[in-house]
Amino acid sequence: MSWQENLGDLFSATVNQQSLEEAAEMMVSVSEDDLEYHNTCIGALNSAIKSCRDGNNEVIALINKSGYQVDSIEKAQKILEDFLDIYLSEYTSATG
């Protein structure tokens, strides 16, 4: 799967109508026992952040399919960076 498909899946399955913290907790409940899933999450978020930095507006549509709505590439990048930070913090806490 492409990072776009993975990002879309992450946002629609975990973020949807939840906070980023709740979504990260849900992701960690899977990734703490599944390194491949963890790597997929990290890869999708990092690729999306890079895509924002490159000015790719595609990320906005991927995020907007979830419960979050962004109207600029800067807001998309900020949400993605926050989500990655929260996820990594939760993952580190769970895996020690």
N, C-alpha and C positions, 0 to 999 in steps of 0.2 A: 504494500500500500504506500501511497505517496504521503508526504508530510501533510499535505492539504486534507487528504481523507482522514488521516489520524487526528489532525487538529479539529476538524469538523465533528468527528466521532467523540472526541474528548469533551468539547463544549456542549454538544447535544445530549450526551449521556451523563455527564457529571455536573456541569455548571447549570444548565437548564434554568431552573428557578431558584437555585441555591446561591449562597455566597461562595466566593473563591475558597475560603477556608473549608467550608463543608465539602466542596468538590474535591479539594486536595486530600481531605481525610478519606473520602470514598476511593480515590485513586490509590492512595497508600494502602488501603485495606487489601488491595489486589497486588500492588507492586512490591510490598515487603516480602512476599513469597514468590514473586515472579520477576526475575531480573530482565527478561525480554520485554515485558510490559513497561517496566521502569524506563528502560532505554528508549522504548517507543515514545513514551510521554516526554522525556527530556528532548529527544530528537525533534519531535513535532513542535514543541514550544520554542526551542532554539532556532529551528528553521523559520518559524513564523516571525520571530523577532528579527532575524536577519532580513527576511523578506520586507518587513516594515522599514527597516533601515535603508533598504534598496528602493523604497517608494512604491512597493507593490500593493495596490489597493485591494487585491483579492482577499487579503486577510480580514478586511472589514466585513465582507459578506459572510465569511466563515464564522466569525464571532457573532454576527447579527442573527444567525440561524438559531442561536441559543437565547436564553433569557436576558443576556447582556446586549446592549445596543451602543455602538460607537459610530461617530460620524466623521472621524478623521483618522488618518494613519498614526498620528501622534497618540491619540487616545487608545487606539488598538495596541500600539507598542507598549504603552504604560500598563494596560490590563495584562498583557502577556508577560511582561517583566514581573509584575506583582504576583501573577499566578505561578510563575516559575519559582520565585523566591519562597512563596508560601508552601508550594509542593515540596521543594527541597528541604525546607525546615521541618515539615511534617515527616518526610521520609527519614531524615536523619534522626529525629526523635524516636521513630518506630524501630529503626534498625540499629540504633546505638552506635 
